[in-house]
Amino acid sequence: MKRKQVIHENYLDKVPVHNPAIGWKTDEAGTVTLEIENKGLANRIAQKVLKKPKITYIHLDENGSFVWPLIDGKSSILELGKAVDNRFGEAAHPLYERLAKFFQILDSYGFITWKE
């Protein structure tokens, strides 16, 4: 029987990429707001019946607003973490645990994908 080779990938080496369907803007204070268009039949019904907005706005916190514009499809989480550490220092610690959780949340909502 052949054994399946298991490849262990380091999460911090992953390279995030913005989902091109997600719009975003930065205000004067530097806060990033993601603009999520509510599409599909269920959303159209909810918009009519429940007055669900056509676009949902998600305001990122200070750390998220710093990281989001740095996502360029080239920088790994490890590299982004160095920029966060330079900007926020101890206030961002535990740095990589928080950053990993941030990216897991972005991924779970489909706001980012991963470069192959």
N, CA, C and O of each residue as an XYZ file, in Angstrom:
464
protein
N       0.846     -1.173      0.000
C       0.000      0.000      0.000
C       0.897      1.244      0.000
O       1.846      1.338      0.778
N       0.582      2.183     -0.875
C       1.341      3.419     -0.970
C       0.910      4.391      0.118
O      -0.280      4.540      0.398
N       1.883      5.045      0.724
C       1.572      6.068      1.726
C       1.413      7.409      1.031
O       2.161      7.745      0.114
N       0.453      8.145      1.472
C       0.204      9.465      0.926
C       1.207     10.441      1.553
O       1.392     10.465      2.769
N       1.847     11.240      0.698
C       2.808     12.215      1.203
C       2.045     13.404      1.778
O       1.155     13.954      1.130
N       2.396     13.789      2.986
C       1.757     14.916      3.645
C       2.705     16.107      3.564
O       3.864     16.033      3.970
N       2.185     17.197      3.034
C       2.984     18.418      2.934
C       2.453     19.392      3.970
O       1.274     19.748      3.963
N       3.334     19.815      4.854
C       2.957     20.773      5.889
C       3.346     22.167      5.400
O       4.520     22.463      5.175
N       2.342     23.001      5.246
C       2.560     24.349      4.771
C       2.565     25.299      5.968
O       1.714     25.198      6.851
N       3.511     26.206      5.992
C       3.567     27.203      7.038
C       2.569     28.303      6.685
O       2.687     28.935      5.635
N       1.599     28.533      7.546
C       0.558     29.523      7.293
C       1.157     30.906      7.051
O       0.647     31.669      6.231
N       2.230     31.228      7.758
C       2.836     32.554      7.630
C       3.497     32.770      6.269
O       3.774     33.908      5.892
N       3.751     31.696      5.534
C       4.330     31.818      4.191
C       3.270     32.065      3.119
O       3.607     32.351      1.970
N       2.001     31.958      3.484
C       0.926     32.154      2.512
C       0.870     33.614      2.073
O       1.168     34.523      2.848
N       0.480     33.820      0.810
C       0.409     35.166      0.233
C      -1.063     35.494     -0.052
O      -1.666     34.909     -0.952
N      -1.641     36.433      0.717
C      -3.043     36.797      0.495
C      -3.207     37.713     -0.721
O      -2.312     38.478     -1.082
N      -4.390     37.602     -1.335
C      -4.745     38.411     -2.499
C      -6.165     38.937     -2.277
O      -7.050     38.183     -1.872
N      -6.384     40.230     -2.543
C      -7.737     40.784     -2.434
C      -8.679     40.072     -3.398
O      -8.301     39.750     -4.524
N      -9.889     39.834     -2.955
C     -10.936     39.355     -3.847
C     -11.335     40.555     -4.712
O     -11.765     41.577     -4.176
N     -11.202     40.451     -6.033
C     -11.492     41.603     -6.883
C     -12.954     42.048     -6.844
O     -13.269     43.154     -7.286
N     -13.850     41.211     -6.326
C     -15.258     41.583     -6.226
C     -15.532     42.475     -5.016
O     -16.631     43.011     -4.874
N     -14.543     42.632     -4.153
C     -14.711     43.435     -2.942
C     -14.150     44.836     -3.194
O     -12.953     45.010     -3.422
N     -15.035     45.824     -3.147
C     -14.582     47.209     -3.263
C     -14.106     47.698     -1.902
O     -14.486     47.151     -0.866
N     -13.285     48.713     -1.914
C     -12.845     49.274     -0.635
C     -12.372     50.700     -0.834
O     -11.985     51.106     -1.930
N     -12.415     51.455      0.266
C     -11.953     52.836      0.244
C     -11.353     53.165      1.605
O     -11.620     52.499      2.604
N     -10.548     54.197      1.611
C      -9.920     54.668      2.846
C     -10.377     56.096      3.092
O     -10.333     56.928      2.186
N     -10.820     56.387      4.321
C     -11.243     57.759      4.627
C     -10.056     58.600      5.082
O      -8.925     58.117      5.127
N     -10.316     59.844      5.414
C      -9.262     60.785      5.810
C      -8.490     60.327      7.037
O      -7.310     60.643      7.186
N      -9.154     59.582      7.917
C      -8.514     59.105      9.151
C      -7.710     57.828      8.911
O      -7.033     57.346      9.820
N      -7.776     57.275      7.695
C      -7.038     56.060      7.391
C      -7.816     54.778      7.618
O      -7.265     53.686      7.476
N      -9.107     54.895      7.975
C      -9.933     53.717      8.200
C     -10.362     53.136      6.857
O     -10.895     53.844      6.003
N     -10.125     51.848      6.686
C     -10.520     51.156      5.464
C     -11.940     50.619      5.645
O     -12.270     50.021      6.670
N     -12.768     50.845      4.628
C     -14.124     50.318      4.601
C     -14.255     49.406      3.397
O     -14.033     49.822      2.260
N     -14.621     48.151      3.657
C     -14.866     47.189      2.588
C     -16.314     47.347      2.143
O     -17.206     47.553      2.965
N     -16.538     47.248      0.843
C     -17.879     47.402      0.278
C     -18.281     46.072     -0.369
O     -17.741     45.679     -1.403
N     -19.240     45.392      0.263
C     -19.668     44.077     -0.177
C     -21.035     44.195     -0.832
O     -22.018     44.547     -0.180
N     -21.090     43.897     -2.131
C     -22.367     43.947     -2.837
C     -23.149     42.675     -2.533
O     -22.639     41.567     -2.697
N     -24.385     42.845     -2.091
C     -25.254     41.722     -1.763
C     -25.982     41.292     -3.029
O     -26.958     41.917     -3.445
N     -25.485     40.199     -3.643
C     -26.019     39.714     -4.920
C     -26.808     38.437     -4.719
O     -26.821     37.860     -3.632
N     -27.456     38.011     -5.768
C     -28.164     36.732     -5.754
C     -29.632     36.894     -5.446
O     -30.067     37.931     -4.944
N     -30.395     35.856     -5.753
C     -31.842     35.877     -5.581
C     -32.248     36.072     -4.122
O     -33.122     36.886     -3.823
N     -31.616     35.329     -3.217
C     -31.969     35.445     -1.791
C     -31.721     36.859     -1.286
O     -32.513     37.389     -0.508
N     -30.628     37.471     -1.723
C     -30.333     38.840     -1.293
C     -31.314     39.840     -1.902
O     -31.700     40.806     -1.245
N     -31.720     39.614     -3.158
C     -32.695     40.525     -3.780
C     -34.031     40.462     -3.038
O     -34.687     41.484     -2.834
N     -34.426     39.253     -2.637
C     -35.679     39.103     -1.879
C     -35.544     39.799     -0.525
O     -36.443     40.523     -0.097
N     -34.408     39.569      0.146
C     -34.182     40.197      1.456
C     -34.136     41.718      1.329
O     -34.572     42.430      2.234
N     -33.613     42.216      0.218
C     -33.573     43.665      0.008
C     -34.979     44.240     -0.094
O     -35.255     45.316      0.438
N     -35.862     43.527     -0.774
C     -37.236     44.006     -0.939
C     -38.064     43.812      0.332
O     -38.748     44.730      0.786
N     -37.994     42.614      0.893
C     -38.855     42.282      2.026
C     -38.319     42.846      3.342
O     -39.063     43.443      4.119
N     -37.029     42.652      3.581
C     -36.452     43.029      4.875
C     -35.674     44.344      4.827
O     -35.077     44.760      5.820
N     -35.690     44.985      3.669
C     -34.974     46.252      3.474
C     -33.468     46.094      3.693
O     -32.797     46.994      4.198
N     -32.953     44.914      3.294
C     -31.512     44.671      3.375
C     -30.827     45.584      2.366
O     -31.293     45.715      1.234
N     -29.718     46.220      2.768
C     -29.052     47.135      1.839
C     -28.413     46.401      0.665
O     -28.031     45.236      0.777
N     -28.304     47.102     -0.465
C     -27.674     46.514     -1.649
C     -26.180     46.313     -1.410
O     -25.577     45.378     -1.937
N     -25.593     47.200     -0.613
C     -24.163     47.100     -0.285
C     -24.004     47.106      1.232
O     -24.599     47.928      1.929
N     -23.197     46.181      1.728
C     -22.855     46.134      3.149
C     -21.468     46.738      3.309
O     -20.551     46.415      2.554
N     -21.320     47.609      4.288
C     -20.044     48.271      4.552
C     -19.425     47.689      5.811
O     -20.078     47.594      6.851
N     -18.162     47.301      5.709
C     -17.442     46.739      6.850
C     -16.253     47.636      7.129
O     -15.367     47.791      6.289
N     -16.241     48.228      8.320
C     -15.177     49.149      8.722
C     -14.117     48.374      9.497
O     -14.412     47.783     10.535
N     -12.890     48.376      8.998
C     -11.802     47.667      9.663
C     -11.252     48.499     10.812
O     -11.332     49.727     10.798
N     -10.694     47.818     11.805
C     -10.071     48.518     12.926
C      -8.717     49.089     12.473
O      -8.348     48.970     11.305
N      -8.003     49.693     13.384
C      -6.739     50.351     13.040
C      -5.724     49.382     12.439
O      -5.083     49.693     11.436
N      -5.581     48.215     13.051
C      -4.629     47.228     12.526
C      -5.062     46.726     11.160
O      -4.251     46.660     10.236
N      -6.337     46.370     11.023
C      -6.854     45.888      9.755
C      -6.745     46.943      8.663
O      -6.441     46.626      7.513
N      -6.993     48.191      9.024
C      -6.888     49.289      8.062
C      -5.447     49.522      7.623
O      -5.198     50.010      6.521
N      -4.508     49.175      8.484
C      -3.094     49.280      8.108
C      -2.708     48.132      7.172
O      -1.997     48.343      6.190
N      -3.174     46.923      7.476
C      -2.776     45.733      6.721
C      -3.445     45.665      5.352
O      -2.787     45.342      4.363
N      -4.745     45.964      5.277
C      -5.502     45.751      4.044
C      -4.824     46.382      2.802
O      -4.686     45.694      1.791
N      -4.403     47.641      2.838
C      -3.771     48.220      1.639
C      -2.416     47.589      1.303
O      -1.936     47.720      0.178
N      -1.801     46.907      2.269
C      -0.506     46.264      2.024
C      -0.642     44.922      1.310
O       0.344     44.375      0.817
N      -1.861     44.393      1.255
C      -2.083     43.117      0.575
C      -1.916     43.372     -0.917
O      -2.749     44.020     -1.552
N      -0.822     42.848     -1.462
C      -0.474     43.139     -2.856
C      -0.328     41.890     -3.716
O       0.033     41.987     -4.889
N      -0.604     40.717     -3.146
C      -0.458     39.483     -3.902
C       0.982     39.042     -4.041
O       1.269     38.075     -4.747
N       1.901     39.743     -3.373
C       3.324     39.402     -3.413
C       3.881     39.151     -2.016
O       4.780     38.329     -1.837
N       3.343     39.860     -1.032
C       3.861     39.788      0.339
C       3.177     38.684      1.126
O       1.954     38.547      1.095
N       3.985     37.896      1.835
C       3.453     36.830      2.684
C       2.939     37.419      3.999
O       3.193     38.581      4.316
N       2.229     36.611      4.739
C       1.762     37.043      6.060
C       2.960     37.393      6.938
O       2.906     38.352      7.708
N       4.037     36.623      6.825
C       5.251     36.901      7.589
C       5.784     38.294      7.265
O       6.141     39.051      8.168
N       5.837     38.630      5.991
C       6.329     39.952      5.581
C       5.385     41.066      6.020
O       5.830     42.128      6.455
N       4.094     40.823      5.908
C       3.118     41.816      6.362
C       3.232     42.030      7.869
O       3.072     43.146      8.363
N       3.509     40.953      8.586
C       3.683     41.041     10.033
C       4.843     41.933     10.429
O       4.767     42.646     11.430
N       5.914     41.900      9.654
C       7.060     42.772      9.937
C       6.663     44.230      9.817
O       7.089     45.060     10.620
N       5.846     44.552      8.814
C       5.374     45.931      8.644
C       4.473     46.337      9.810
O       4.559     47.460     10.306
N       3.610     45.418     10.245
C       2.726     45.691     11.389
C       3.558     45.922     12.646
O       3.286     46.848     13.409
N       4.568     45.087     12.863
C       5.432     45.218     14.032
C       6.168     46.553     14.018
O       6.291     47.205     15.055
N       6.657     46.966     12.848
C       7.335     48.259     12.732
C       6.398     49.415     13.041
O       6.818     50.417     13.620
N       5.136     49.286     12.659
C       4.164     50.368     12.841
C       3.600     50.411     14.257
O       3.486     51.488     14.842
N       3.245     49.251     14.816
C       2.523     49.209     16.086
C       3.342     48.687     17.264
O       2.975     48.918     18.416
N       4.428     47.998     17.000
C       5.263     47.460     18.068
C       4.504     46.516     18.976
O       3.724     45.683     18.514
N       4.738     46.650     20.275
C       4.136     45.768     21.282
C       2.611     45.800     21.274
O       1.971     44.828     21.674
N       2.025     46.901     20.826
C       0.560     47.021     20.809
C      -0.080     45.978     19.893
O      -1.259     45.660     20.050
N       0.682     45.444     18.943
C       0.150     44.451     18.001
C       0.387     43.020     18.463
O      -0.014     42.083     17.772
N       1.021     42.827     19.602
C       1.371     41.481     20.053
C       0.242     40.853     20.863
O      -0.472     41.559     21.575
N       0.073     39.550     20.764
C       0.894     38.569     20.054
C       0.674     38.702     18.542
O      -0.397     38.381     18.028
N       1.689     39.171     17.854
C       1.617     39.621     16.476
C       1.089     38.574     15.499
O       0.055     38.785     14.866
N       1.782     37.461     15.373
C       1.411     36.503     14.331
C       0.146     35.727     14.653
O      -0.551     35.288     13.738
N      -0.167     35.548     15.924
C      -1.423     34.911     16.283
C      -2.591     35.792     15.868
O      -3.582     35.311     15.318
N      -2.463     37.090     16.137
C      -3.525     38.031     15.767
C      -3.643     38.173     14.260
O      -4.747     38.216     13.717
N      -2.503     38.247     13.590
C      -2.501     38.393     12.138
C      -3.077     37.146     11.462
O      -3.842     37.258     10.504
N      -2.715     35.970     11.954
C      -3.245     34.723     11.400
C      -4.763     34.683     11.571
O      -5.476     34.295     10.645
N      -5.261     35.074     12.728
C      -6.705     35.087     12.968
C      -7.392     36.073     12.033
O      -8.458     35.771     11.497
N      -6.798     37.250     11.829
C      -7.344     38.261     10.920
C      -7.495     37.672      9.514
O      -8.541     37.821      8.883
N      -6.445     37.003      9.026
C      -6.497     36.437      7.684
C      -7.452     35.247      7.596
O      -8.065     35.027      6.552
N      -7.584     34.486      8.669
C      -8.547     33.389      8.677
C      -9.971     33.933      8.552
O     -10.804     33.351      7.858
N     -10.238     35.034      9.218
C     -11.567     35.659      9.144
C     -11.810     36.204      7.738
O     -12.869     35.971      7.156
N     -10.823     36.936      7.187
C     -10.969     37.453      5.825
C     -11.227     36.319      4.839
O     -12.071     36.437      3.951
N     -10.495     35.221      5.001
C     -10.641     34.068      4.125
C     -12.025     33.435      4.283
O     -12.652     33.066      3.291
N     -12.499     33.308      5.510
C     -13.789     32.652      5.757
C     -14.953     33.409      5.123
O     -15.960     32.799      4.764
N     -14.832     34.721      4.980
C     -15.869     35.535      4.357
C     -15.635     35.723      2.856
O     -16.445     36.352      2.177
N     -14.539     35.183      2.341
C     -14.259     35.309      0.915
C     -13.713     36.665      0.512
O     -13.758     37.023     -0.665
N     -13.196     37.427      1.471
C     -12.664     38.757      1.166
C     -11.285     38.674      0.528
O     -10.846     39.609     -0.142
N     -10.596     37.542      0.741
C      -9.282     37.314      0.142
C      -9.239     35.908     -0.436
O     -10.073     35.057     -0.125
N      -8.253     35.693     -1.277
C      -7.903     34.348     -1.744
C      -6.415     34.215     -1.475
O      -5.801     35.104     -0.886
N      -5.844     33.119     -1.901
C      -4.418     32.862     -1.664
C      -3.702     32.668     -2.993
O      -4.211     31.996     -3.891
N      -2.541     33.251     -3.109
C      -1.737     33.067     -4.310
C      -1.211     31.635     -4.333
O      -0.739     31.117     -3.320
N      -1.298     31.014     -5.484
C      -0.831     29.633     -5.631
C       0.681     29.574     -5.685
O       1.253     28.490     -5.806
